[in-house]
Each structure stands twice: as structure tokens, then as C-alpha cells.
Amino acid sequence: MALIREKRFSQMNLSLHVPSRVPFQDAAAAARRQCPPPVAAASTSSTPASRASQFRLADFERVAVLGRGNGGTVFKVRHRETCALYALKVQHSGGGGELADAEADILSRTASPFVVRCHAVLPASASASGDVALLLELVDGGSLDAVARRRAGAAFPEAAVAEVAAQALSGLAYLHARRVAHLDVKPANLLASTDGEVKLADFGIARLVDGGSLASVAARAGAFPEAAVAEVAAQALSGLACLHARRVVHRDIKPGNLLVSVDGEVKIADFGIAKVVPPRRGGEHRAAYEYEGTAAYMSPERFDSELHGDGADPFAADVWGLGVTVLELLMARYPLLPAGQKPSWAALMCTICFGELPPLPDGAASPELRAFLAACLHKDHTKRPSAAHLLTHQFVAGRDVAASKLALRRLVAGA
């Protein structure tokens, strides 16, 4: 039978062409010769803007449209020389430059495997239409939204959901530690690679969150330098003077209720127990001395309102709270109790009403700062200056405004 088959096939002159693997290898080698390996990635210490000179829009050819949104289009592009693939997010003219710069600024602060990387911001002059483009890392699997559509309604298995959640949370934790809020986390803005990597993308409306409260900054940065303390005191006093002139008493001044921005602006917050004090008529100031607020920052007259009665100035308690706050920022801990002591009500009452101010080491504070603290923390409220008067104190009025504000900005930015 084998002999018959061999004879039959030979007579039919039948042959099956099986292509050699060599031509494919040759083609691949030719492609590699046409597209040299991409250059090494830029250092993470450089910013997208500083890397813009390495690229031009003309260096890329568009391969496909990856998505469209408000004010922009994302393309899959190939670098003409290296054949490296990227995502190119083009912000259309009409505010596009500002949006691209803001997004690039946010991305320049990140170097996480869970956040899409921005390689460069291509300047507007590179595009005839005035558009601005962000050259981004290409994540080959597309968005989770697109993956879900490709699954035609089939739910993700729980194991896959757990992996998405874990990686997305890692990315968010990384961003939040750097005070970046994404503000638009959704399936369309979570990209997945074919290797199972999930990355946060589209930072078009992301924001760099300001410094937070003085308490949170102190927890991150430690003791404040005197110049920064002077700026905090000056701005907080300005706020208190404005409130007191309108007969508003805050009643809970402390580091947690003083907010600071990355621009070095200090603002009084949390008016949950504030009171509007009416003009003095009989005992109408008593409401300002109800036992509310944070005991550690209460003044002596608030601890013992029965003793001081209606003669106490309700606004003086805010000045005391600011004095404790300034001292706490300087010492990097609650200052009126020994380090490590539990702040029980009894311990606080004793130290606030009868204790002495903690000694500051020689050289730890200027004479002006020491005098300022003594004025704010005078136990007799009648001898405690008003907020408006303290604005003229040498510690505040004599500060180098530019240097103090710069010290505060640097402290907040570095915390």
C-alpha cells in the first residue's frame, strides 16, 4: 500500500508548500534594523516638561484612536525611529494648555507602578492647531470599562475583582500620601495590561490637596522653625481679630482647627461650638463659657467659670488657645504636660489653672517669642492682650514677612 501511495502521488506531481521559518526571522530582523531599540527611560527625577525637548509631535505616527472625551482625544501612537508605542492624549485648544500642564504637574509628582506614567508634555507650538499633548505610557489591555464591554456582560470573577481592588488601592494610597486627589476614579480611568497590571489614569481633574491642618503638618514634619511659627501666629491673630471685632468667639482654637495651604495661607476652621457674643447685659456672656471644646486648649477661666463669672472676657480664651498652639508647634508635642503623660481632665485642670509654663531650652526661642508666649498664656485673663493688640507685638509685627511665609511654605510642601 505504501508503494502504491508513493507511486500515485508521484504521478500527480502533488506537493504541499510549507514555508520556511527563516523568512519570518529575516523579516523580524529587518524590522529590528528599521526600528532600533528605544532609548533608556528618562530619570524619574526629571519632569515631563523638562523631557519635552526629546520629542516632537512629528516624531509619532497615529495608529488608532483609544478614546475620546471632553476636550481631548487619546491616540495609540508609534515613534517613527524606535517603533516604541505610546498613548498620546491631545488636549484640544481652548484651555487645553492649562489642563495639560496641570495634569502633567500632578503626574510629575508620581513614580508608581500603579499610576500611568507621563513621558513628556509636547508644547503647543509643536501642533499647528494649538493643541497640547501628553505623551503617556501605553497600557496594552485598555481600560477596565473596555475589558468589561469585551466580556459582553459577563461579570468579573471575584479573584480578578480582588486583584483590581488591591492594585487600585495601592495606587490611591501612593497618591494620597503625596496629597493628590484623583477625583474621578471609575472603570474607564483604570487601565489594565495583559500582564495583569492595573494603573490609575486620566488626571485631568485631579488636584493637589493643600497642606491640611497644622496638626497634620506637625505630625509629618515635627517641630516648626520659629519663622514659620511667627507666620502662623500672625495670620491666626488676623483671623481672630476679625472674628472678635464681629463679636464671634471661636472657643476651640488648636492645631487641628487651623488649616494651612501649600501657599502658606493659614485659615481658622471648625466653628461647630463658636458663639456670637451679644453686648454685655447682665449674665449674657455665660453661654461662651459652657464646658464645650477641647479641654487641653481651654483657658483657666473656662475651666473655672464659676470663679470668674460674668466678668471674664470670652475672647481672651481664644488667645490662650492660640498660645498653646504656638508652643505646641515649637515643641512638636502637647506642651503643658510632661512628655508621655496621659491628658486626663484632672491633670489638665491642674496644669492649666495652677501649673507653670514649660521651660524652653536656651536658644530654642528668641526673647520676642518667649514674651509673646507669656502674653498669650497669662493665667489672669484681664492681663491677656487681645488678638488685635498682639498683632502689634514685636514677635509678629517685627518678623521678616517674606522669609516667614517662605519657611511655612517649605515646611508644608516638605511634610
QUISULCOR-V831289 format. One record per pair of residues at least 12 apart in sequence whose ideal C-beta (glycine too) atoms are under 8 Angstrom apart, sorted by the first residue. I is the first residue (numbers start at 0). J is the second residue. If there is no record, write none. Layout:
# QUISULCOR-V831289
i:I j:J
i:I j:J
This chain:
# QUISULCOR-V831289
i:30 j:82
i:33 j:82
i:34 j:80
i:34 j:81
i:34 j:82
i:35 j:80
i:35 j:81
i:36 j:81
i:37 j:78
i:37 j:81
i:37 j:82
i:37 j:83
i:38 j:81
i:41 j:53
i:41 j:118
i:43 j:110
i:46 j:103
i:46 j:107
i:47 j:103
i:47 j:106
i:47 j:107
i:47 j:117
i:47 j:118
i:47 j:119
i:47 j:120
i:47 j:133
i:47 j:134
i:48 j:100
i:48 j:103
i:48 j:107
i:48 j:119
i:48 j:120
i:50 j:118
i:50 j:119
i:51 j:119
i:51 j:120
i:51 j:121
i:51 j:122
i:53 j:119
i:54 j:118
i:54 j:119
i:54 j:121
i:54 j:134
i:55 j:121
i:55 j:125
i:56 j:121
i:56 j:125
i:56 j:126
i:56 j:132
i:57 j:125
i:58 j:78
i:58 j:79
i:58 j:80
i:59 j:76
i:59 j:77
i:59 j:78
i:59 j:79
i:59 j:85
i:59 j:87
i:59 j:134
i:60 j:76
i:60 j:77
i:60 j:79
i:61 j:74
i:61 j:75
i:61 j:76
i:61 j:87
i:62 j:74
i:62 j:75
i:62 j:76
i:62 j:77
i:62 j:84
i:63 j:75
i:65 j:86
i:65 j:141
i:66 j:142
i:66 j:187
i:68 j:201
i:68 j:203
i:70 j:90
i:70 j:91
i:70 j:93
i:70 j:94
i:70 j:95
i:70 j:98
i:71 j:88
i:71 j:89
i:71 j:90
i:71 j:91
i:71 j:95
i:71 j:98
i:71 j:203
i:72 j:88
i:72 j:89
i:72 j:91
i:73 j:86
i:73 j:87
i:73 j:88
i:73 j:89
i:73 j:135
i:74 j:86
i:74 j:87
i:74 j:89
i:75 j:87
i:75 j:137
i:84 j:137
i:85 j:118
i:85 j:134
i:85 j:135
i:85 j:136
i:85 j:137
i:86 j:115
i:86 j:134
i:86 j:135
i:86 j:136
i:86 j:137
i:86 j:138
i:87 j:132
i:87 j:133
i:87 j:134
i:87 j:135
i:88 j:132
i:88 j:133
i:88 j:135
i:89 j:126
i:89 j:130
i:89 j:131
i:89 j:132
i:90 j:130
i:90 j:131
i:90 j:132
i:90 j:133
i:91 j:128
i:91 j:130
i:92 j:128
i:92 j:129
i:92 j:130
i:95 j:129
i:95 j:130
i:95 j:131
i:96 j:123
i:96 j:131
i:98 j:131
i:98 j:203
i:99 j:120
i:99 j:131
i:99 j:132
i:99 j:133
i:100 j:120
i:100 j:131
i:102 j:117
i:102 j:133
i:102 j:202
i:102 j:203
i:102 j:205
i:103 j:117
i:103 j:120
i:103 j:133
i:104 j:207
i:105 j:179
i:105 j:202
i:105 j:205
i:105 j:206
i:105 j:207
i:106 j:133
i:106 j:202
i:108 j:177
i:108 j:179
i:108 j:207
i:109 j:173
i:109 j:174
i:109 j:177
i:109 j:179
i:111 j:169
i:111 j:170
i:111 j:173
i:111 j:174
i:112 j:196
i:112 j:198
i:113 j:166
i:113 j:167
i:113 j:169
i:113 j:170
i:113 j:173
i:113 j:197
i:113 j:198
i:113 j:199
i:114 j:170
i:114 j:173
i:114 j:174
i:114 j:198
i:114 j:199
i:114 j:200
i:115 j:135
i:115 j:136
i:115 j:138
i:115 j:190
i:115 j:198
i:115 j:199
i:115 j:200
i:116 j:135
i:116 j:136
i:117 j:133
i:117 j:134
i:117 j:135
i:117 j:136
i:118 j:134
i:118 j:135
i:118 j:136
i:119 j:133
i:119 j:134
i:120 j:132
i:120 j:133
i:120 j:134
i:121 j:133
i:121 j:134
i:135 j:200
i:136 j:198
i:138 j:190
i:138 j:191
i:138 j:192
i:138 j:196
i:138 j:198
i:138 j:200
i:139 j:192
i:139 j:193
i:140 j:190
i:140 j:191
i:140 j:192
i:140 j:193
i:141 j:190
i:141 j:191
i:142 j:186
i:142 j:187
i:142 j:188
i:142 j:189
i:142 j:190
i:142 j:191
i:142 j:200
i:143 j:163
i:143 j:186
i:143 j:187
i:143 j:189
i:143 j:190
i:143 j:191
i:143 j:197
i:144 j:185
i:144 j:186
i:144 j:187
i:145 j:187
i:146 j:191
i:147 j:186
i:162 j:195
i:162 j:197
i:163 j:189
i:163 j:191
i:163 j:197
i:166 j:196
i:166 j:197
i:166 j:198
i:167 j:184
i:167 j:189
i:167 j:197
i:167 j:199
i:170 j:197
i:170 j:198
i:170 j:199
i:171 j:184
i:171 j:199
i:174 j:199
i:178 j:207
i:178 j:208
i:178 j:209
i:178 j:210
i:178 j:211
i:179 j:205
i:179 j:206
i:179 j:207
i:179 j:208
i:180 j:205
i:180 j:206
i:180 j:207
i:180 j:208
i:181 j:199
i:181 j:202
i:181 j:205
i:182 j:204
i:182 j:205
i:182 j:206
i:183 j:201
i:183 j:203
i:183 j:204
i:183 j:205
i:184 j:199
i:187 j:201
i:188 j:200
i:188 j:201
i:207 j:261
i:209 j:258
i:209 j:259
i:209 j:260
i:209 j:261
i:209 j:262
i:209 j:411
i:210 j:258
i:210 j:259
i:210 j:260
i:210 j:261
i:210 j:411
i:210 j:412
i:210 j:414
i:211 j:258
i:211 j:259
i:212 j:254
i:212 j:255
i:212 j:256
i:212 j:257
i:212 j:258
i:212 j:259
i:212 j:268
i:213 j:231
i:213 j:254
i:213 j:255
i:213 j:257
i:213 j:258
i:213 j:259
i:213 j:265
i:213 j:324
i:213 j:328
i:214 j:253
i:214 j:254
i:214 j:255
i:215 j:414
i:216 j:259
i:216 j:410
i:216 j:411
i:216 j:414
i:217 j:254
i:217 j:327
i:217 j:328
i:217 j:331
i:219 j:414
i:220 j:410
i:220 j:411
i:220 j:413
i:220 j:414
i:221 j:331
i:222 j:328
i:222 j:329
i:222 j:330
i:222 j:331
i:223 j:328
i:223 j:329
i:223 j:331
i:223 j:410
i:224 j:406
i:224 j:410
i:225 j:329
i:225 j:364
i:225 j:365
i:225 j:368
i:226 j:398
i:226 j:399
i:226 j:402
i:226 j:403
i:226 j:406
i:226 j:407
i:227 j:328
i:227 j:403
i:227 j:406
i:227 j:407
i:227 j:410
i:228 j:325
i:228 j:328
i:228 j:329
i:228 j:368
i:229 j:368
i:229 j:394
i:229 j:395
i:229 j:398
i:229 j:403
i:230 j:263
i:230 j:265
i:230 j:398
i:230 j:400
i:230 j:403
i:230 j:404
i:230 j:406
i:230 j:407
i:231 j:257
i:231 j:259
i:231 j:265
i:231 j:324
i:231 j:325
i:231 j:328
i:231 j:407
i:232 j:321
i:232 j:325
i:232 j:371
i:232 j:389
i:232 j:394
i:232 j:395
i:233 j:390
i:233 j:395
i:233 j:398
i:233 j:403
i:234 j:264
i:234 j:265
i:234 j:266
i:235 j:252
i:235 j:257
i:235 j:265
i:235 j:267
i:235 j:321
i:235 j:324
i:236 j:321
i:236 j:386
i:236 j:389
i:236 j:390
i:236 j:395
i:237 j:390
i:238 j:265
i:238 j:266
i:238 j:267
i:239 j:252
i:239 j:267
i:239 j:314
i:239 j:317
i:239 j:318
i:239 j:321
i:239 j:386
i:240 j:385
i:240 j:386
i:240 j:387
i:240 j:390
i:242 j:267
i:242 j:317
i:243 j:314
i:243 j:317
i:243 j:385
i:243 j:386
i:243 j:387
i:244 j:387
i:245 j:275
i:246 j:275
i:246 j:276
i:246 j:277
i:246 j:278
i:247 j:270
i:247 j:273
i:247 j:274
i:247 j:275
i:247 j:276
i:248 j:273
i:248 j:274
i:248 j:276
i:248 j:287
i:248 j:313
i:248 j:314
i:248 j:316
i:248 j:317
i:249 j:267
i:249 j:270
i:249 j:273
i:249 j:317
i:249 j:320
i:250 j:272
i:250 j:273
i:250 j:274
i:250 j:287
i:250 j:291
i:250 j:292
i:250 j:313
i:250 j:316
i:250 j:317
i:251 j:269
i:251 j:271
i:251 j:272
i:251 j:273
i:251 j:291
i:251 j:292
i:251 j:293
i:251 j:296
i:251 j:320
i:252 j:267
i:252 j:296
i:252 j:317
i:252 j:320
i:252 j:321
i:252 j:324
i:253 j:293
i:253 j:295
i:253 j:296
i:253 j:320
i:253 j:323
i:253 j:324
i:254 j:324
i:254 j:327
i:254 j:328
i:255 j:269
i:256 j:268
i:256 j:269
i:257 j:324
i:259 j:407
i:259 j:411
i:260 j:411
i:261 j:408
i:261 j:411
i:261 j:412
i:262 j:408
i:263 j:404
i:263 j:405
i:263 j:407
i:263 j:408
i:263 j:411
i:265 j:407
i:272 j:291
i:272 j:292
i:274 j:286
i:274 j:287
i:274 j:313
i:276 j:313
i:276 j:314
i:279 j:309
i:281 j:309
i:282 j:309
i:283 j:309
i:284 j:309
i:284 j:311
i:284 j:313
i:285 j:304
i:285 j:309
i:287 j:313
i:287 j:316
i:288 j:300
i:288 j:301
i:288 j:304
i:288 j:307
i:288 j:311
i:288 j:313
i:290 j:304
i:294 j:342
i:294 j:344
i:294 j:347
i:294 j:348
i:295 j:323
i:295 j:333
i:295 j:335
i:295 j:342
i:295 j:347
i:296 j:319
i:296 j:320
i:296 j:323
i:296 j:324
i:297 j:316
i:297 j:319
i:297 j:320
i:297 j:347
i:297 j:351
i:298 j:315
i:298 j:316
i:298 j:319
i:298 j:320
i:298 j:351
i:298 j:380
i:299 j:319
i:299 j:351
i:299 j:352
i:299 j:378
i:299 j:380
i:300 j:315
i:300 j:316
i:300 j:380
i:301 j:316
i:302 j:347
i:302 j:348
i:302 j:351
i:302 j:352
i:303 j:352
i:307 j:380
i:311 j:380
i:312 j:380
i:312 j:381
i:312 j:383
i:314 j:385
i:314 j:386
i:315 j:380
i:315 j:383
i:315 j:385
i:316 j:380
i:317 j:386
i:318 j:375
i:318 j:383
i:318 j:384
i:318 j:385
i:318 j:386
i:318 j:389
i:319 j:375
i:319 j:376
i:319 j:380
i:319 j:383
i:321 j:375
i:321 j:386
i:322 j:371
i:322 j:372
i:322 j:374
i:322 j:375
i:322 j:376
i:323 j:335
i:323 j:376
i:325 j:371
i:325 j:372
i:325 j:375
i:326 j:356
i:326 j:357
i:326 j:372
i:326 j:376
i:329 j:359
i:329 j:363
i:329 j:364
i:329 j:368
i:330 j:357
i:330 j:359
i:334 j:357
i:335 j:347
i:335 j:350
i:335 j:351
i:335 j:354
i:335 j:356
i:335 j:357
i:336 j:350
i:352 j:378
i:356 j:372
i:356 j:373
i:356 j:376
i:365 j:394
i:367 j:392
i:367 j:393
i:367 j:394
i:367 j:397
i:368 j:394
i:370 j:392
i:370 j:393
i:370 j:394
i:371 j:389
i:371 j:392
i:371 j:394
i:371 j:395
i:374 j:389
i:374 j:392
i:375 j:389
